[in-house]
Amino acid sequence: MGDEDSAYYLLESRLRDPSADPTDLPLSLFKSITNNFSDKEVIGSGGFGVVYKGVLPSGIFVAVKKLSDALVEDKLFQDEVACLIRAKHRNIVRLLGYCADTQGKITEYKGELIMAKVRARLLCFEYVSGGSLDMHLEDEFCGLEWHQRYIIIKGICHGLRHLHEEQKIIHMDLKPQNILMDPNMVPKITDFGLSRLIGIQQSRIITMNNFGTLGYMAPEYSHHGTIKFKSDIYSLGVILLELITGTRMPPNIENVHKNWKNRLQETLSYSSVEASYKQVKRCVQVALNCMETDSEKRPSIGEIVKILNEIETGYEEDETPTSTQLLCIHPLELRFPFKPNHSITCPLHLTNNTDHRVAFRLQPERLERYFTEWLCGVAPPRSTYTLIVTMRDRQQSLPATDEFLIEQSRLRGETELKDISQGKAETEYDNFFTEVKEKGVDPVLEQTLTAVCDPEGNITAEIISTVDFDKMVSMDVHPTKPWIITSHFNGHICIWNYQTKSSCTGELEWKTDYVY
């Protein structure tokens, strides 16, 4: 494998594994995937550089941010990379890789040839195709329905809580243009060019020229250069107000309430109208509280998330996880479509709705019946981990129901259970769960699953397995035909007819463009 092929593999491995750390990548890779930073590939620009669309050989898109050499010092670049490496969350754009390249170039200066240093500072992110939030902002009369706006509000707040409480990071330039929307309208915070790692300090004075965006910048920052967590809260308040009213200008609160109530009554039942109307009123109040001139009067992001949970559920959120709050497990009964003398697979979906990494281990009652390597893992915060459980080939179906025990526990360290080599997973996870039980700080939650074999010819689910199954990048179901379509890193597609149990393959040609 050549150096460039190895670099592609490193990048694509980050796309496949949400928990993987970003990796350093060569400048040549960035030039290759952006057509040498062609103007045709420009999809946006930020305060510190230009963003390009990159296309990998497999057809997958990434976003490449080329930082301006004139504006960005090495310390600022290091700070941004440090922020992004630490900030892993469903509502934060993922950093996949970075490049800090410096080369000598002979150039003429005042009539003499000198050796000048040419720097390239680049960041590679996941590609988010739904545009930025400002493209979706409209008033209460049109645009997104309330439940969509409310989900976006919650997503932004969860992402900001991860930055403030988990990573001690202040964003410093929160605005709709720095919140990207994925195809499912999930918001993702981006552009950490101004971020500061505050550590245990609550505020800091900066003497450099203030950056940021007028209209979203907190008064203490724009007037005195003071940055604190509550500075981001001010920006959040402006964003929430725009999401609710379509404008960041101080609204007539009574009119906003009335307009939303009228719109809700057009589409919802009475009980739903009342519940949604209470959410509107409370969110407006939260936005105004966030925009207090006195930063001490603004709520913390933890308090805001607590309020959102209360108005959604009607009671105060219990911060102590219970067995139903760590991982949501589906299905609770694993059904294997039996076929004699064939390995059989069944997907198990583990959804982590917490803001913490959660370790899990699946243990079959009858070890000899299943492949047990890697029936364990770490579910990243606010994401779904799909585990493929494989039954060994056998001549006859299971005589009775099997049982699996799944253990789960919260991970406190960022480096726990990382970089486990092949063949050592079972030992590492066994040591981890034993140690957690002995210390007694966090509970080890247990749940029992059942497993059965569906009779041959009565298949309820089937995983499409190929030689390159681990290189599959997407799967979709045709809306009218009995087809399941998969795309692979090798540039091919596979169409499987689940009625006739036949398949065909072909070349994958990408023609669709997206807005970043």
N, C-alpha and C positions, 0 to 999 in steps of 0.2 A: 504494500500500500504506500503510495507516494505521500509527500508532505501535504499537498493540497487535498488529496483524498482523505487523509487523516484529519485535517481541519474540518472538512465537511462532516465527517463522521462525528467529531466532537460536538459540532453545532447541532446536528440532528439528534444526537443523544440527549441534549438538553431539552429539545422540543418534546421528546418522548417521556422524559422524567421530570415532572413538576418540582420535585424536591431537590434536584441536582443543582449544585452551585454553578454560577457563571464561570466561563473558562476564557483564558487569553487566546486570541486568534490572530493569525498573521494578516498584515495589510493586504497581501495579494488576494486573500479570500474576499475581503470587502470590495476590492476593485472588481473582482470577477462577478460577484452577485449583483452589483449595481451598475454594470456596464461602464466601469471606470468613472463612477459618480456622474453619470449622464444627467443633464438637466431634465430629460424626459422622465427620469425616475424620481424626481423630487415630489414628495407628498406632503411636505409641511416644513415649518421652520419654527425655532424657539428662540429664546433670548440669547442662546449661546451657540447656535449652529443650525445646520440644515438637516432635514430628515429625508432619507431616500428609501424607496421600496427595493428590497433585495429579493431575488428569486434563486432558490437553491436548485441544484440539478434535478431533485425529485419533484419540483414544481411548487414547493411550499414557499410562501411569502414570509419575509421577516422585515423589520424596520431597522434601518441603519442611521444612527445619529452621528454626523460628522461635526465635531466641535470646532469653533473658530479659533485658530492658532493665535490670533491677535488678542482675543479676550480671555481665553482660558489658560490659566497657569497650571503647572503640574499639580500643585497642592489642591486646587479646585477640582481638577479631574479626579484625583485620588479620593477626595471627599465624596464626589458624586458616586463613584464606583463603590465606595465603602457603604454609602447609604443604600444603594440598590442591592448589593449582595445581602445585606441584612434584612431588607424589606421584602419578604415573601408572603404574599396574601392574595386571595382571590380577587380583591378589589384594588390591586396595585399591578401595574404593567410589569411583566417579568423581564429581567435582564438575562440574556442568554450568553453573551460574551462581550469582550472588550479588546481594544488594541491601543497600545502606547508605543508608537514607532517613531524613532528619530534617525534620520539619515543625513549624511554629508552630501552637499551638492555644490559643485564649482559654479560660481556666478560672478558677474562683474559688478564692482562697487567702487565708484569714484575713479574709474579708469584702471582699476586693478582687479585681478582675478583672486577671489577669496573662497575659502571653504565655509559655506553657510549651513547651519543646521535647519533641516526641514522636518517639522514635527507633524505627526498625524495622531489625533486622539479620537477614537471611535467607540461607539457603544452599539450593541446589537440587541434588539428587543423582540418580543413576540409581536406579531402583526395583528392589530386590532382594527377590524374592517368596518365598524359602524359609525365612524366619524366622531368628532368631539361633541361634548354635551351642548355647546352653544348652537349647534345645528338643529337641536331638538327643542329649544326653548320657545314656548309660545304662551300667550296669556290664558286665563281661566276659561275662555269661551271656546277655544279650539286646541288642537294639538293632542298631546298625550292625555290619556284618561288618568284619573286621580290615582288608582292603584298602581299604575306604571310609575308615576312620579314618586309615589311613596316608596316603592321598591328601590328606585334610584337613590332617594334620600338615605335610606337605610344602608345601601351599599357604600356610598361615599363615607358615611359616618363610621362604618365598620373598618374601612380602609384607613381612615385617619386615626381611629383608635389604635390600630396596630402600629402605626408610625409613632404616636405619642406615648402610649403606655408600654408597648412591648419593646420598641427599638429606641425610644427617646430621641426621635428625629422630628425636627420642625421643617415643614415643607417650604414655607416662606413665599410661595407664589401660587397659591390655590386660586383657580379660576376655571370657568367652564371649558376654556380652550385646553386646559391641562387635565381634563377628565375625558378619557376615551370610552366609547361604548362598543361592546362586542355585538355580534349579530343577535344575541338574546337580550340586548339592552342591559347588560350587566356593566356597571361603571367601573373604570380602572384608572386610578390616579397615576399621572405620569409627570415628566419633566422635573427632575430633582436637581437641576442646575444650581439652585440657590440654597439647597437644604443645608441645615446645620445639625451636627451631632452634638447634643447638649449635655448628655450624660446626666449627672445628678443635679446640675444647675437648673434653675427655673427660668433664667433670662440671661441675656448677654448684650453688651453694647458693641456695635460694630462701627468702625470709623470710615470704612470704605464707602464709596458712593452707593446710595441705596438703589437696589434693583427692585423688581416686583412690578405690579400693575396698578395704576391709579384706579380707584373705584373699588378695589378689592383689598388694598393695603391698609392694615390697621393704623390708627392715628399715632400710636406710640412708636411705630416703625418709620412711618413717613416723616414725622416731625422730629424725632430724637434718635433714630437709629437703633432703638431697643427692640430686640427680638425675644419672644417668649412663646410658649405653647398657646397662650390665649390670643396671640397674633393670628395664628391659623384659624382660631375659632371665629374671629371677626370675618375673615374671608369666607369661611363656611356659611356664616349667616347671610352674607350677600348672595352666595350661590343658592341657598335654600329659598331665599326670597324670589330670585329669578325663576327657580323651578316652579314655584307656586303661582306667581303672578305674571311671569314673562318679562319683568323689568326689575332692575336693582334700585329704582327710585323708591323712596318711602311711600307706601301705598295708603289709600283710604281703607282702613281695616274693615270697616262696616261693609263697604262695597265688595271687597274681596270675599268676605264670608257669604254675602248674598248671592254673588255671581256663581260661586262654587256650589252653593245649595241648589240653585236653579239647574245647573248642569247635571248634578248628581241625580236630581229628581226625574230627569229625562230618561235615564238609563237603568236605575237601580230600584230595588224594592224598598219599602219604607224602612225596615230594620237596617238594611245595608246603607241607606242614605244617612241615617242617624249616626251609624258607626263611622262612616267615611267623613262626615261633616265634623265630628269631634276630632278626627285626625287632622283635618285641614286647619281648624282653629288652633289646635295645640302646636302644629308645625309652624304656623305663622308666628305664634308667640315665642317659640324656640328661636326662630330666625332673628326676631327683634332683640331678644335677650343676648344673642351672640354678637349683635352689632352695637352693644353698649360702648360708649366712648371710654368709660372707666373699665380697664381690662379686668379688674378684680370682680366686677359685677357679672362678667361673662361666665357661663357654665363651662365645666371641663368636658372633654369629649366623652369620658366615661359617664358623666351625668346625662349627657344628651342621649346616648345609646340606651341608658336605663329608662329615660322618659319615653323613647320610641317603643321600647318593649312593653312598657306599662299601658300605653294607649292602644297597642295592638292586642294585648292579651287580657287587659283589664286587671292585672295584678302585677306586683313587683317581681322582677326576674330574680330567681334564685341563682346566685353566682357559683354555688357549688355544683359541679356536674353530677348528674345521676346516670343510671345505666342507659337511659334513653337519650341523654344529651351528649354523650361522647361520639358514638358512631351509630348512624341509622343503617340497619342491615337489611338488605333485600336481595334475594328472597330468603325467608326463614326455612324453607324447604327446598333443598337442592334436588333438581330433577335431571337425571342423566338419561339421554335418549339411547337406550341400549342397542348395541349392534355386536354380535358375537365376534370375538377375537380382534376387537378394535379398541384403542384408547378412546375414552369418552370425556368430553369437557362440559363444564357448566360455569357460567359467569356468576360471581358474587360481588355485589355492589356495596361498598362501604362509604357512606357519606359522613364527612366530618363537618358538623355545623358549628364547631367551636373556633376560637381564635388561637388554638394551640395545636402543636403536632401531637398526633395520637398513634402510639405503637399498638400493633395487634399481632396475634398469633392464632392460626387455625389448626386445631389438632383433631384428626380423625380418630374415632374409637378403634377402628381396625386399620392400623398403619399399613399392613401389607396390601391393602386394596387400592391405595392412592399414591401418586407421586407427591412426596412431602417436602421436597426442596422448594424454598421460597413460598411456603404457605404462611408467610409473615411479612411484615412491612411497616411503613410509616405513612399514615394518611396526612397530607399537608392541611393547614387550616383552610376552612371554607371551600372544600373541594371533595370530589368523589373519586375513590380509588377502586378500580375494577380488578378483582383477583380471579384468575382462571384456575378452577379446581379440576384436576384431571384424574379420572379413574383408570387404573391399569386395565389392559385388555384381559378379558376372561371369556370363557365359553358359555357360561350361563348367567342369567340375570341375578341380582341380589336376592337371596332367599327371604330377607326381611329388611326392615328399615335400619339404616346406619345412623349414627349420631356423630356430630362434630361439636367440639367445645371451642368457642372463640373467646380469647382473652384480650382485654384492651386496657391501656393506661396512658395517662398524659405524660408527654416528654417535657422536661424542664430545660435541658441543655440543648443548644443549637447543633452541637456536634454529636449528640448521642445517636448510636445506631447508624452511623454514616460510614461509607467506604468499607463495607463488609465484602470480603473476597468470596469467590465461589467455593461452596462446600462448608462454609463456616457460619451460615445464617442461623441454623438451628441452635448451635452452641451459643452464639452471641445473644439471641433472643431469649434462650433459656436462662442465661446468666442475668439478663436484664430483668425479667419478670421475677426471678428468685430474689434479686436484690431489692426490688420495689416492695415485695411482700414483707421482706425482713425489716426494712426501714419503716414501713407503715405511714409514710408521708402522704402518698397518693394511693387511692384504692386501685386494685386490679379487678375490673368488672368482668364478669363471665356471663356468657349466654350460650344456650344449647341450640344447635341447628339439626335438622333431620335431612337424610338423603335417601332417595328412592330411585329405582330404575323405571323409566317409562318403557312399556312393551315395544318391541320392534314394530314399526308401522304406525306408532302412535306418538310420533315425535312432537314435543311441544316447543323445543328450542334446540338450536344447533349452532355451534361455533364453527365458522369456516376456517379450516386449517390448511395452510400451504407451507412450502419449504421456507418462505420468507414471511411467515406469520408475524414474527417480531418486528418486521419492517412495515407493517400495514400502518397507514397514516390516517385513513378515514373510512367510515362505513355509512351507507345510507340505504334507505328502502325506496324503491320506485313507487310513486303515488298511485299508479294504475295497473302496472304489470307485476307478476309474482317474482320480482327480481330483488336481490340484495347486491349492492354494488360496493366494491372495496377498491381503494387506491393504495399504491405501495411506493416505497422509496425508490424502487428500481425503475420508476416511470411507467408502470403498467397498471391496468385496471382489470379487475375480475368481476364478471357478472354471473351470479349464481341463481338459478331458477329453483326456488324451494318447492315447487310442485313436481317438476320432473327430476329433481336432484341432479341436474346437469349444470355445467359451467363453461364459460369461455373467457379468454383473456385477450387483451389488445393494448396498443400504445395509448398513453394518456397525453392528450393535447390540451394545454391550458390556454383559454382565450378570455376568461372572465376577469375583469378588473374590479378593484375595490377602492373605496375611499378610506383613507387612514384618518 
